[in-house]
Amino acid sequence: MYRFFLGVTLLIVIMLLVPTYLEACPACKTLDDPIGKGFNFSILFMVAMPFAVFGLIGGTIFLQWNGYRLSVIGSQVKKRFLHIRNRIN
C-alpha cells in the first residue's frame, strides 16, 4: 500500500513539474496569425466530427428503435408551429 501511494505521489509531482519545462507547438504560440487560426479551427473540426457522426447515427437508430418517423416528428413540429402562430395572431 505504501508503494502505491508513493507511486501516485511521484506521478502527481511529475505531472505538476513537466508542463513548466515544456512549451506549446510553434503554431499555438502565434494565435493572431491566420495560418495558426486555420490550424486551430481544423483541430476543433477534427475533434467535433466523431461526435457529429456518432450523434447522427445514434439519433437515427434511436428514432427508428422507438418507432418514430421523420414525418411524425415533422407533423408534431408543424402542429406546434401552427399553434404558436395562431396564438400570436
C-alpha positions as CSV (number, residue, x, y, z in Angstrom):
1,M,0.0,0.0,0.0
2,Y,2.9,2.3,0.8
3,R,4.4,1.7,-2.7
4,F,1.1,2.6,-4.3
5,F,0.8,6.0,-2.6
6,L,4.5,6.7,-3.2
7,G,3.9,5.9,-6.9
8,V,0.8,8.1,-7.1
9,T,2.6,11.0,-5.3
10,L,5.5,10.7,-7.6
11,L,3.2,10.7,-10.6
12,I,1.4,13.8,-9.4
13,V,4.7,15.6,-8.8
14,I,6.0,14.8,-12.3
15,M,2.7,15.9,-13.8
16,L,2.9,19.2,-12.0
17,L,6.6,19.9,-12.9
18,V,6.7,18.7,-16.5
19,P,4.4,21.4,-18.0
20,T,6.7,24.1,-16.7
21,Y,9.5,22.8,-18.8
22,L,7.5,22.0,-22.0
23,E,6.4,24.6,-24.4
24,A,3.5,24.6,-26.8
25,C,3.9,23.9,-30.5
26,P,5.0,26.9,-32.7
27,A,1.6,27.2,-34.3
28,C,-0.1,27.6,-30.9
29,K,2.2,30.4,-29.8
30,T,1.1,32.9,-32.5
31,L,-2.7,32.9,-32.3
32,D,-3.0,36.1,-34.2
33,D,-1.5,34.6,-37.4
34,P,-4.2,33.5,-39.9
35,I,-2.4,30.2,-40.5
36,G,-2.4,29.5,-36.8
37,K,-6.1,30.2,-36.6
38,G,-6.7,27.9,-39.5
39,F,-4.8,25.1,-37.7
40,N,-6.8,25.7,-34.6
41,F,-10.1,25.6,-36.4
42,S,-9.1,22.4,-38.3
43,I,-8.2,20.8,-35.0
44,L,-11.5,21.7,-33.5
45,F,-13.3,20.4,-36.6
46,M,-11.5,17.1,-36.4
47,V,-12.3,16.8,-32.7
48,A,-16.0,17.6,-33.2
49,M,-16.5,15.4,-36.3
50,P,-16.7,12.0,-34.4
51,F,-19.3,13.4,-32.1
52,A,-21.4,14.7,-35.0
53,V,-21.1,11.4,-36.9
54,F,-21.9,9.1,-34.0
55,G,-24.6,11.5,-32.8
56,L,-26.3,11.4,-36.2
57,I,-26.0,7.6,-36.4
58,G,-27.1,7.2,-32.8
59,G,-30.0,9.6,-33.2
60,T,-31.2,7.8,-36.3
61,I,-31.0,4.4,-34.6
62,F,-32.8,5.8,-31.5
63,L,-35.6,7.2,-33.6
64,Q,-36.0,4.0,-35.6
65,W,-35.9,1.9,-32.5
66,N,-38.6,3.8,-30.8
67,G,-40.8,3.7,-33.9
68,Y,-40.7,7.4,-34.8
69,R,-40.6,8.5,-38.3
70,L,-39.4,11.9,-39.6
71,S,-42.9,12.6,-40.9
72,V,-44.3,12.1,-37.4
73,I,-41.8,14.4,-35.9
74,G,-42.4,16.9,-38.8
75,S,-46.1,16.8,-38.2
76,Q,-45.7,17.4,-34.5
77,V,-43.4,20.4,-35.2
78,K,-45.9,21.7,-37.7
79,K,-48.7,21.4,-35.2
80,R,-46.7,23.3,-32.6
81,F,-45.7,25.9,-35.1
82,L,-49.3,26.5,-36.2
83,H,-50.4,26.6,-32.5
84,I,-47.8,29.3,-31.7
85,R,-48.6,31.2,-34.9
86,N,-52.4,31.2,-34.1
87,R,-51.7,32.4,-30.5
88,I,-49.6,35.3,-31.9
89,N,-52.3,36.3,-34.4
